[in-house]
């Protein structure tokens, strides 16, 4: 028996320890959430209403998909993450073409929480250097994306995945869909 949509586990019977009957009690014992975790699926995350282009501030909610119509031209957008509690995640979707490089997108950790971006966090950037990492001191609590009017690294369909595996630390990974060459736009981690 295969798990639909999961290329990492093709046989639940083998994963469940050679069980011959897959029923409600064996599913509870196996913990299918642990089995499908490597699939990196967005299944189970609530989808929020898109953040309008003219929005200037917002607080993101844990375990949600947050589409945004931010376009780099209408307004500066500053978003705040929830407290970093191990096991939560959220997604920020870029759904508009960057119309200009006027207005940045800023993501801050929760105010006065002491949360930071994990030291292992490295994200792609459209300008040299092409990969930006969290400061070695491990104190970065803000990430800023400056868009590009053309050839932006974050085109429509780009997704920022924010996950917390250790209390107090956010991990950021970026699935970027470049616009044009993708050699414009830049990320920067900061301590504020």
N, C-alpha and C positions, 0 to 999 in steps of 0.2 A: 504494500500500500504506500503510495507516495503522498507527500504533503504538497498540496497545490501551491504553486508560486514560490517554492523554496528550493533553490538549486543545491543547497548545502546538505539537506537530509532527504534522501530519496526513499528511505525505508524506515517508517516509524517503528515497525516491529523490532528491527535490529537495535534502534536507538533506545527502545524501552527495555532492553535486556532480554531479548528473545521471547518476549511475551507472545502467546499465540492468540490471545483475545484482547482486542482494543475496545475498552468500554469506559464509562465515566470514571470508575475508580482507578483504572490504570492510567488514564489521562492525568488525573490529579497527581498521582505518584510521579509521573514522568516530568511534569511541569513543562508543558508545551511552550510557555513563554521563554524558557531557557533554550529550548531547541531552535526556535525561530529567530533568536536575537542576532545571530550572524547575518541574517538576511537583510538587516538594516532597514526593515520595512517601516513605513509610516503608518501602517495599520494601527488603529487604536488611538491615534491623536485626533483631537477635536479640531475642526476647521473653523477659524475665526472669519468674520467679515473683513474684506480687504481694507487695509489702512489707506485712506484717501491721500492723494498727492499733496493736498494743502495742509495735512496734519503736521503739527510741529513737535508734539511730544506724545509719548504713550508708554504704557507699562505692559510688557509681554506676560502671558500667562503660561504656567508650566504645562507641559504635555499638550501643546497645541501647534497647529500649523497656522502661521500668520502671513498671509499674502499682503504685499504692499504695492501701492501704485506710486510710490515715491519715484520722482523722475530726475532729481538732481538740479531742478530748475524752479519748481514751484515754491518749495519751502525747505529749510533745514529740518531734518527729522532726527530727533533724539529719543531713543528707546531705552527703557530700563528693564533689566532682567529681573526675574523673581529671585528669591534667596536660593543659593546653590546648595541643594540637598541631593545627596547621592540617589541616582535613579531617575531623576527628572530630565526631560529634554524638551526642546522646542525647535521649530523650524521657521525661518524667515524667508519668504519667497520674493524674488525680484520679478515683478510682472510688468514693468514699463520700460520703455527705451529711455536711456539717459538723454534728455533734451539739451542739457548744458552741464557745465562743471561748476555751477555757482554754489550749490547747496549740498553740504556733506550729510552723510548718514552716520550717526554716532550711536554706539551701543555701550551703555554703562551697566556695571553691576549694581545691585540694590544698594541704595544710599546707606552709608554707615554700617554695612553688613560685614565688612572685612573680606568679602569675596574677591577673588582675583581670577585671571585667566591662567590656566595651568601652564607651567614652564615648557611642556612639550608641544604647546600649540604653535603651529606654523601654518600660514595661509599663503596662497598664491597672490601675486600682485601684478598689475599690468605694466609697471615701470621698474627699472633697475633699482634695487635688487628685485628679482622676480619672485622671491619668497621672503616673507616677513615673519619673524619669530617673536615670541614673548621675551621680554627682557630677562636676562639671567638672574636678576634679583628676585624674580617671581612676585613682583608688586604691581604689575600692570592690571588695571581695573577698568580699562576703557579701550575700545577699538573704534577707529574712525575710518570710514571709506570716503575718499574724495573721488567723485565720478569723472568721467571723460565724456565730452560731447560726441566724440566719434571714436570708434575702435575700443570701446570699453570692455574691460575684463568681465564685468557683470552686465550681461545682456539679459533680456527677458527669458525667464526659465531658470535663471541662476538660483541656487538655494544655499542658505547659510544654516548649518546644523549646529545647534548649541546643546551640548550634553554635559551632564554632571555625573561623574563616576566616584568622586571623592568630595565629601562635604566641604564647601567653601571654594571649590575650584571649578571654573567653567572651561570646557573644551570647545573650540570652534573649528569646524571643517567647512570648506567651501566647495560646492559643486558648481563651477562657473561655466556659463554658456556665453562665450565671448561674442561681442558685437563687432563685426569687421575683423580686424587683426587681433583684437584683444590686448593690444599693447598700450592701452590707456587706462587711467583710473588706478588708484593706489590705496592700500590699507596701511594703517599705522596703529600700533599698540601704544598706550600711554598710561602713566600713573598720575592720577588727579586727586 
